[in-house]
Each structure stands twice: as structure tokens, then as C-alpha cells.
Amino acid sequence: MSAPILIPRPEGLYCPQGDFFIDPVRPVPRALVTHGHADHARAGHGAVMATAQTLDIMALRYGRDFTQSAQPADGPARIGDVTVSFHPAGHVLGSAQILVQDARTRILVTGDYTRTPNAACAPWEPVACDILVTEATFALPIFRHPDPQGEIARLLASVQAFPERAHLVGVYALGKAQRVIMLLRAAGYDAPIYIHGALAKLCDYHIAQGIALGDLRPATVARGRKGDFAGAIVLGPPSAFAATWAQRFPDPVIAFASGWMMVRARARQRGVELPLIISDHVDWGQLTQTITDLDPAETWITHGREDALLRWCALTQRAATPLRLVGYEDEPE
């Protein structure tokens, strides 16, 4: 019997034939990284292979010396006795699924992915495989995310209904911020969008990559000038909403853009008045559809709600295995 291409280890998925890890959760000599979110892309590895955009994003977040050697993924590459290639995941700018193959087996590691169109990054690409390694962030039948355009319409309706109030929208700095901006622009919202300083660097990078975000302005409030933001849409990281920053705006409507806003208890815990169900992950329907479409011989399930998907695979007579990998958190997306 041939040696397995990928095996789970405490550091993450390990490829013995290529001597590398995929999205390791601690520093390793060689890492292949699917995307720039902090639970997948960590600093301190000896060498990192990722898409050029993910490498740029890691450098922006961790500094240029985040690794000793950065190698952009550019077409199939031979590493040891396996070939690796990177394919769009549709999750955030630069996100990729990583295909690892030898003469017998093709394993696709999805990282995080979604099939819902996202104007802020390249769309998800179906990739034939023998083994599918899939996330399970929203792997429960209750998670069926609505049309994101409809959620943006709800935001704009609230802005129109409360012109005297600023609308503060919680967004993750990488991916969600830019996606919400693009959804607003697609809906015809041409007014300035105000952003917290923590979002500026990554928004600037998206613009440099040809993603037109429109008129963005700093969300700074001068003393005694709260009224300047009446009727405005202001984006900021969720952590800023517990700080004095959020108190500077006129009677703000607190919104939060996340797939988790489907869970009302989470919205209440965060004090969210306007929950916006906008996710950058596959929901239950997309997840099961992906497994059906790709029809792998086996599905490996990781970082999420594994049990429900394992049960679905059993009921549909599909082989499935939980990886039980640790270190991949629920992103404050």
C-alpha cells in the first residue's frame, strides 16, 4: 500500500512526500497557505508558498520578514514526490484551494470557500478530486444564507428610514469589509463610505489590485461634530464597537455583517440592532451541493460542525472522516 499523501498532525495537515504542511497552526519549516485570515496564515514559518495576493496580505499584516522564504504559487509545482496547484476559493482576495496529487490520488484542501459570487475576489472553481478536505463552519441544515443583495437592501432601507442616525457596520478587515463595500456599490450607493483606520491598509491593497471600492473616507469624528455622520454608513472591525470610537457617532444603528447573524442569540449578545446575514463561507446547501458535484471517493471534514455533515454523508452512502484539527477558530467575519 502506498503512503498517504496527507496526514493530520498537531501542526496541521502534513504531506510526507513533499515535507510540507497546509495551513499549519504553529511555525513549521515549510507551509502552504490557503488564504490570509489569521487562523490559516501565521507568521514564523521557514518558507511559505501561497498566491501572490496572500503573500502580499501576510506581509501587510505581519511585516516583510514574516517568513524566511516566500514563493508565489504560479501554476502546478513539483514538491518532492507530489504536485501542488492553487485554485480560487471565492472566500477572500487571494484565497485558494490547494490540490495535492501523486500518480494515484488527488486531494483537494479547500481552506475556507464559498460558491456565492463575490466581486472582491476571484470566484470559487470546482476541482476534480479523489479526496475532498472541506471546512464545516456552517455545516448544519439550519444555515441557509439569504441573498447578500437582499441584506444590503435592508441596510439601505434602514439608512433611508433613519437619516439622522449613522449606521455602524461591523466587518472583518480582510474580505468582509471589501465585500460589503462592493455590494453597496453594486446596489447604486455612490455616497462616501467611512472606514475605521484598521480597515484602511487592506482596502488600499484591494484598490491597488484593481478592485474599485469608490469614495472611502476616514471615520474620524471631531469633538462636537457628531452630526457630520448623520445618515452615513461607517464600517469598522467588531472590536471597535466596544470602544469609545463607536460612542462618537449620532445615536448609531449598530449592524454586523456575518453568517453568524442568522443566530439571533449572537446578535443580541453583540448588541446588534441590524443583523446582516452576509457570509464568506459555504452554507449547508452549498456544502452538500459541492460534495455532490465533485463526488469524491472520500470527504474529510475539518474546523466546524463535523457531526451533522458526517451523518449526511452516511445517509447518502458517502465515505467521510472527521479530521478533528484544532486551531481554526470561528472567524469574526
C-alpha positions in Angstrom: 0.0 0.0 0.0 1.3 3.4 -0.9 2.0 6.0 1.8 -0.9 8.6 2.3 -0.4 12.0 0.7 -1.7 13.9 3.6 -2.0 13.0 7.3 -3.3 15.1 10.2 -0.7 16.2 12.8 -0.8 18.6 15.7 0.7 21.3 13.5 -1.9 20.8 10.7 -2.2 18.6 7.6 1.2 17.2 6.7 2.4 15.9 3.4 5.2 13.3 4.0 6.1 13.0 0.3 6.6 16.8 0.0 7.6 17.5 3.6 5.2 20.5 4.0 2.2 21.5 6.0 -1.0 23.1 4.7 -2.3 26.0 6.9 -0.2 24.9 10.0 -1.3 26.4 13.3 2.3 26.7 14.6 5.6 27.6 12.9 7.0 24.8 10.6 9.9 24.6 8.1 7.6 24.8 5.1 3.9 25.8 4.8 1.4 26.1 2.0 -1.2 28.7 2.9 -4.7 28.8 1.5 -5.6 32.5 2.4 -4.7 35.4 4.6 -7.0 35.1 7.6 -5.1 34.8 10.8 -6.3 31.3 11.7 -4.8 29.9 8.5 -1.9 32.3 7.8 0.5 32.6 10.6 4.0 34.2 10.7 7.2 32.4 11.6 7.3 29.6 9.0 10.7 28.9 7.4 9.2 29.0 3.9 5.7 29.9 2.7 4.0 29.1 -0.7 0.7 30.9 -1.4 -0.9 33.0 -4.1 0.9 36.3 -4.7 -2.0 38.2 -3.1 -2.0 36.1 0.0 1.8 36.6 0.4 1.2 40.4 0.0 -1.6 40.3 2.6 0.6 38.3 5.0 3.4 40.9 4.6 0.9 43.7 5.2 -0.3 42.1 8.4 2.9 40.6 9.8 5.7 42.6 8.2 8.0 41.8 5.3 10.0 39.3 7.4 7.0 37.1 8.2 8.9 34.2 6.6 12.5 33.4 5.5 11.3 32.5 2.0 8.1 33.4 0.2 7.2 31.6 -3.0 4.2 32.7 -5.1 2.1 29.9 -6.5 2.2 30.1 -10.2 0.8 27.0 -12.0 1.5 23.4 -10.9 4.7 23.0 -8.8 6.6 19.8 -8.0 7.5 19.5 -4.3 9.2 16.2 -3.5 7.1 13.4 -4.9 3.9 15.4 -5.3 2.5 18.1 -7.5 0.6 21.0 -5.9 -1.6 23.6 -7.6 -3.7 26.5 -6.3 -7.3 27.2 -7.4 -9.7 30.1 -6.5 -11.8 29.5 -3.4 -14.1 32.6 -3.6 -13.6 33.3 0.1 -11.4 36.5 0.2 -8.8 38.2 -2.1 -6.1 35.7 -2.9 -7.9 32.7 -1.3 -7.2 29.3 -2.9 -7.9 25.7 -2.7 -4.8 23.6 -2.8 -4.7 20.4 -4.9 -2.1 17.9 -3.9 -1.6 14.9 -6.2 0.7 12.0 -6.9 0.4 9.3 -9.6 -2.6 7.7 -7.8 -4.5 10.2 -5.7 -5.8 13.8 -5.9 -6.6 15.5 -2.6 -8.2 19.0 -2.6 -7.8 21.1 0.5 -10.5 23.8 0.3 -9.3 26.0 3.2 -12.4 28.3 3.5 -14.6 28.8 0.5 -17.9 29.9 -0.8 -19.8 29.5 -4.1 -21.7 32.7 -3.7 -20.4 35.4 -6.2 -18.0 37.9 -4.5 -16.9 40.9 -6.5 -14.0 41.5 -4.2 -12.2 38.2 -5.2 -11.9 35.5 -7.9 -14.9 33.1 -7.9 -14.7 29.5 -6.5 -13.5 27.0 -9.0 -14.7 23.3 -9.0 -11.7 21.0 -9.0 -12.0 17.2 -9.6 -10.5 15.2 -6.7 -10.5 11.7 -5.1 -10.5 13.1 -1.6 -12.2 16.4 -0.6 -11.0 18.2 2.5 -13.8 20.6 3.4 -14.5 23.2 6.0 -17.7 22.8 8.0 -18.1 26.3 9.5 -21.8 26.4 8.8 -22.4 22.6 8.4 -25.8 22.5 10.0 -29.1 22.3 8.0 -30.4 25.5 9.7 -27.7 27.5 7.9 -29.1 28.6 4.6 -27.8 32.1 3.9 -30.0 34.6 2.1 -29.1 36.6 -1.0 -26.5 39.1 0.1 -28.0 41.8 -2.2 -31.2 41.5 -0.1 -29.3 42.1 3.1 -27.7 45.2 1.6 -31.1 46.4 0.6 -32.2 46.1 4.2 -29.2 48.2 5.2 -30.0 50.9 2.7 -33.7 50.8 3.7 -32.6 51.5 7.3 -30.4 54.4 6.2 -33.3 55.9 4.4 -35.7 55.3 7.4 -33.3 56.9 9.9 -31.4 59.7 8.1 -30.5 61.3 11.4 -28.5 58.3 12.6 -25.1 56.9 11.5 -25.1 53.2 10.6 -22.1 51.4 12.0 -21.5 48.1 10.3 -19.1 45.5 11.9 -16.9 43.9 9.3 -13.8 41.7 9.4 -10.9 43.7 8.0 -9.9 41.2 5.3 -12.7 40.2 2.9 -15.9 41.2 4.6 -15.2 44.9 4.6 -14.4 45.0 0.9 -17.3 42.7 0.1 -19.8 44.9 1.9 -18.4 47.9 0.1 -18.7 46.2 -3.3 -22.2 45.1 -2.5 -23.2 48.7 -1.6 -21.6 50.0 -4.9 -23.5 47.3 -6.9 -26.7 48.5 -5.2 -26.1 52.0 -6.5 -24.8 53.5 -3.3 -22.3 56.2 -4.6 -22.0 58.3 -1.4 -18.8 58.2 0.6 -18.3 55.2 2.8 -16.5 55.9 6.1 -14.0 53.3 7.4 -12.2 52.8 10.7 -8.4 53.2 10.4 -7.9 49.4 11.0 -9.5 48.7 7.6 -7.6 51.3 5.6 -4.4 49.2 4.8 -6.3 46.3 3.3 -8.8 48.4 1.5 -5.9 50.3 -0.1 -4.4 47.0 -1.2 -7.7 45.9 -2.8 -7.8 49.1 -4.7 -4.2 48.6 -5.9 -5.3 45.2 -7.1 -7.9 46.8 -9.4 -10.9 46.4 -7.1 -12.9 49.7 -7.3 -14.2 50.5 -3.8 -15.2 54.0 -4.6 -15.1 57.0 -2.3 -13.7 55.8 1.1 -13.0 58.3 3.9 -11.6 58.1 7.4 -14.3 57.6 10.1 -12.9 60.3 12.4 -15.2 62.5 14.5 -14.0 65.9 15.6 -15.1 67.0 19.1 -18.6 68.3 19.0 -19.2 67.3 15.4 -21.2 64.2 15.7 -23.8 65.4 13.3 -21.4 65.2 10.4 -22.1 61.4 10.2 -25.9 61.6 10.3 -27.1 59.3 7.5 -23.7 57.9 6.9 -22.5 54.3 6.5 -19.5 53.6 8.7 -17.5 50.3 8.6 -15.3 49.2 11.4 -13.9 46.0 13.0 -16.2 44.5 15.6 -13.7 45.1 18.4 -14.0 48.8 17.8 -17.7 48.8 18.7 -16.9 48.1 22.4 -14.5 51.1 22.5 -15.2 54.8 22.8 -14.8 55.1 19.0 -18.4 53.9 18.5 -19.8 56.4 21.0 -18.6 59.3 18.8 -21.4 58.8 16.3 -25.0 60.2 16.5 -27.3 57.6 18.0 -25.8 54.9 15.8 -27.6 51.9 14.4 -25.3 49.0 15.2 -25.2 46.5 12.4 -22.9 43.4 11.9 -22.3 41.6 8.6 -21.7 37.9 9.3 -23.1 34.4 8.5 -23.4 34.1 12.3 -26.1 36.8 12.4 -28.5 34.1 11.4 -28.2 33.0 15.1 -30.3 35.6 17.0 -28.6 35.0 20.3 -25.3 36.0 18.8 -26.8 39.2 17.5 -28.3 40.0 20.9 -25.0 39.3 22.7 -23.3 41.8 20.5 -26.0 44.4 20.9 -26.7 44.3 17.2 -29.8 46.3 16.1 -29.5 45.4 12.4 -28.0 41.9 11.8 -26.9 41.4 8.2 -26.5 37.7 7.2 -23.6 38.0 4.8 -21.2 35.0 4.8 -18.0 34.3 3.0 -18.3 30.5 3.7 -20.5 27.8 2.1 -23.8 27.3 3.9 -25.4 23.8 4.3 -26.9 23.8 0.8 -23.7 24.8 -0.9 -21.6 22.4 1.2 -23.7 19.4 0.4 -24.0 20.5 -3.3 -20.2 20.7 -3.5 -19.8 17.2 -2.3 -22.5 16.0 -4.7 -21.0 17.9 -7.6 -17.4 16.8 -7.1 -18.4 13.3 -6.0 -15.1 12.4 -4.2 -14.4 8.9 -3.1 -14.0 10.2 0.4 -14.6 13.5 2.2 -12.5 14.7 5.1 -14.3 17.3 7.3 -12.5 19.9 9.4 -12.8 23.1 11.5 -16.5 23.3 12.0 -19.7 21.3 12.7 -18.5 17.9 11.7 -21.1 15.6 13.1 -24.1 16.8 11.0 -22.1 16.5 7.8 -20.8 13.1 8.8 -24.4 12.0 9.3 -25.5 13.4 5.9 -22.6 11.6 4.2 -23.6 8.3 5.9 -27.3 8.8 4.8 -26.2 9.4 1.2 -23.7 6.5 1.3 -20.6 8.6 1.0 -17.4 7.8 2.9 -16.4 10.6 5.3 -13.9 11.2 8.1 -13.6 13.9 10.7 -10.1 15.3 11.0 -10.6 17.0 14.4 -8.0 19.6 13.6 -7.6 22.3 16.3 -6.6 25.9 16.0 -9.1 27.0 13.3 -11.4 29.5 15.1 -14.7 30.9 14.1 -13.6 34.0 12.3 -15.2 37.3 13.3 -16.3 37.5 9.7 
